[in-house]
């Protein structure tokens, strides 16, 4: 009977760890083509990505995953690290930051 409780506890812990960690978007890359398969990505990022692909022909995918209050980019192994860094440099991280809640306390008065 104790082993059933253990299995349920492990499943619950796994589920809680996975909660909220789904992909925000998925982008497929092919030579000269950028296809958004899931989610929304800014048009400016798509244009910059196309410019990178004109210079470096790679195939693969980029997944944006929620990470705390922002987003983390995950690249497929087929994308070389220098090219992945170029994508990181142009990605609009600020568009995916969650606003922080104001701290409770007295408000300052003007006047």
Buried (B, 14 or more C-beta within 10 A) or exposed (E): EEEEEEEEEEEEEEEEEEEEEEBBBBBBBEEEEBEBEBEEBEEEBEEBBEEBBEEEEBEBBBBBBBEEEEBBBBBBEEBEEEBBEBBEEEBEEEEBEEEEEEEEEEEEEEE
